Amino acid sequence: MTAAIGQFDGSLTTLKPYLNGPDGKPNPTYRCLFPDQPPEGLLLTCVVAGVLGALPGIVGTMQAMEVIKEIVGLGEDLVDRLILFDARSMRMETIRYAWSAKNPLNGEAAQAAAQG
C-alpha cells in the first residue's frame, strides 16, 4: 500500500509485485506506474508549497481502510489502480495501470536474468 499527498491532492494504490495477476503476468511495481523520476526541482516539496491541513488525515484514512480490507480479505484491492483525490473539488478519479515488460525491477529482462 502506498499513498502520497501534495498541496491539495493525494493518491493511493496497492502494490503486490511479488504476486502474479489473474492474467498470469506479474503485478505492476511502483516503477511501472512511474517509470522515470521527475527532474530535480520540478515538484515543490511540502515544506515549500504547503499542504491543506486535513489532507493527510483524509488520505491516511483511505490508506488505513485499504490495509484493513487487505487484512480481513474484504472487497477489491487497488492493485493496478491508482486513486487520485482532489480536495479542492472533492473528486476522486481512478486510473488503471499495468505491468511493464520494460520495468528493470520485474520486467522481461529481470525475469530472464533471475531464471539464469
N, C-alpha and C positions, 0 to 999 in steps of 0.2 A: 504494500500500500504506500503510495506516495502522494503528497499534496504540496502545493505551493501557493503563495499569495503575492500580489502586487499592490499597488495603491488602492484600487477599487475592485480588484478581481481575484479570483482564485481558480485553481484547477485540482483535479483529483483523478487518480487511476489506480488500478491494482496491477502489480507485476508478478508474474509467475513464470519466469523464463526457464525454470528447472523442470517444467511440465510441457507436454505437447497439447495442442488444442484438439478439438473434435475432428479436424481435418487431418490430423497426424503431423502437421507442421509444428515446430517449436512455437511456444507463445512468444510474443514480442518482448523485447527488453526496452529499457529506457532509451538506448541508442537507436532503436527502430522508430521510436516516437520523435526523438530529437537527434538526428544523425550528426549534426555539427554544433559545436559550442559557439555561442554568439561571440562576435568580436569584442575584445576588451573595451569597456566604456559605452557599449551600445545600450545596455539596460541600466537604468538608475537603481542604486541599492535602496533598500527600505529606509536606511538611515538618511539618505539624501532626499528621496521622494516622499517618504512618509507612507503610512498605511492607515486606512479607515479603522478606527478603534475596534469595532465589533467584528470586523472581517476575520481575524484569526479564530475567534470563537465560532463563527458560522462554519468556516471551512474545517476547523478542527472537529466540530461536532459531526459534520458529514463524514469525515475520516473515521471517527470513532464508531459511527454506525456501520460503516463498511467492515471494520475489524470485527465488530460483534456479529454481523451477518456471516463473516468467514468462520468464526469460531463455532457458531451454532449450526452452520450449514443452511442458512435461510436465504432465499431469494437468489437473484442473479448477481454474480460478481462483476467487477469493472475491468476484467482482463480484456484487452483490445478496444476499450472505450475510454475516452477522456472526457470528463465532465468539466465544462467551463462555466464559472459562475461570475456574473456581472452584478455587483452590489448596487451600482447606480440605477440600473433598470430592473433589478431583482429578477433577472432572467437566467435560465440555465440552458446550455446547449450541449449536446453530446456529439463528439467526433469519433469516428471509428478509425483505428489504425491497425496495422498488421505486421507480422514478422517480415523482416527484410533479409533476403538472401545475401545482401552486401554487408550486413552487420558484422563488424570484426569480432564481436563477442560470441555470437552463436549462429552466424551465417554459414553459408556453404563451405567457405574456406576454413573456418574454425572447426566445423564438424569433420571435414576431411582430415585435418591435422590431428584431431582427437582420436580418429579411428586408425591412425598410424600410417 
